[in-house]
Amino acid sequence: MSRNDSYTTKSDDIPVWIKHQNLDFRSNAEMLSWVTDDKVNFTLSDKVYEAMVDCLENEINAIIVATIRVEGGSQIDVMIRKDNFQKIFSSYVERLLDAEKYERLAVIKQQVQKYNLEIT
């Protein structure tokens, strides 16, 4: 069985990432607090980037990275598509530069050439 075969799909045939994460919050305020914290610690951004690289390695055009739910409220899937990979990469690099996360930038610099991504 290939690695692609191990992905599950939702009804719209978009694969769910192997490392998919459910993010469940009790309230909108709790979610807002997490979002604010994520801007500093890059938890979701790192996952989105890792999922993007996984898609590139496995020739997957779209994937659901995470599902965000608010208790008694709404649910949204965090999905990435191949046509947005350059934009995702550029935004991620810009945020890493702003946060002065040079060690992480050094790691992903090697992937720039491998996957023909550009730092813009």
N, C-alpha and C positions, 0 to 999 in steps of 0.2 A: 504494500500500500504506500502510495506517495504521500508526502507531507500535506499536499493539497487535499487529499481525501480525508484527512483528519479534522478539517474545518467543518463546523455545522453551519447551517444556513437558516435564515428566517424566511418567512413566506414570500418575500420579494426576491429571493435567490441571492441575497448579499451574504457572503460568508461572515460568520462571527469569528473574530480573532481567537486563536488558541489561548491567549493570555487575557481574554475579555474580562472586564471587571464590572460588577454591578456596584454603583455608588448610590446608596440609599440614605435619604435624609428625612428627619422627622418634621422639618419645617423649612420654609423658604429662607428664614434667617440663618438656619444651620447650613443650608446650601451656600448662601452668600458668604458666610464666614469661610467655608471650605474654598470657594472660588478665590477669595482674597488671599488666603494662605497659599493656594496653588500658584498664584502669580509670583510668589517668592520661592517656593520649593520645587516647582516644575513637575509635580507628580503626573498630572495628566499630559502635559506637553511632552515629557519623556516617553510616556506610553504611546502617544500618537506618533512620535518620531520612530520609535522601535517598531511599531506596526507598519509604518510606511516602508521601512527597510525590509521587513518581512515580506511585504507585498512585492517589492522590487526583486527580492531573491527568488520568490515563488511565482512570479508573473501573475499576480492577482491584481485586478483592476479596481476593486473596491472592497472594503472590509469594515465591519462594525467593531470599533475598538472598546467601547464602554457603553453602559446604559446608566443614565442618571434618572433617579426617581425621587419624588418628594411625596411623602406619606399623605394619602388623601388628596393628592394633586396630580400633577402631570408626570409623564415619562418621556425621555428623549434618548435616542441612540446617537452616540458620537460616531459618525461614519466618515471615512476618508475615501477619496476617489483618485485614481491615477492622474487625471487631468488637473488635479490640485496639488500634486506632490511638490512641484517647484515652489509654489506659493507657501505651502506648509514649511518646507525646508528653509526658505528665505526668512520667514517670520520667526521660526525657531532660532536660527542663527542670530538674528537681530536681538531677540530677547536674551540669548546667552551672552552676547556682547554687552548689552546694557547692564546685565547682572554680574559682569566680569567673571564668568564661568569659563575661564580659559582652558582648564584641564579637559572639560567636556568638549570644547571646540577642537582641541587637538585630536581627540578621539574621532570625531565625526569628519574632520578634514580629509581623512583617508577615504571615506565613503563618497566624497564629492566626485572624485575622479572615477571611481568604480561604477557609479550609477549615472554619470554625466549630469550631475546637478550643478548648478551655478550659485555661487554666493553673490547676491545682488545687493 
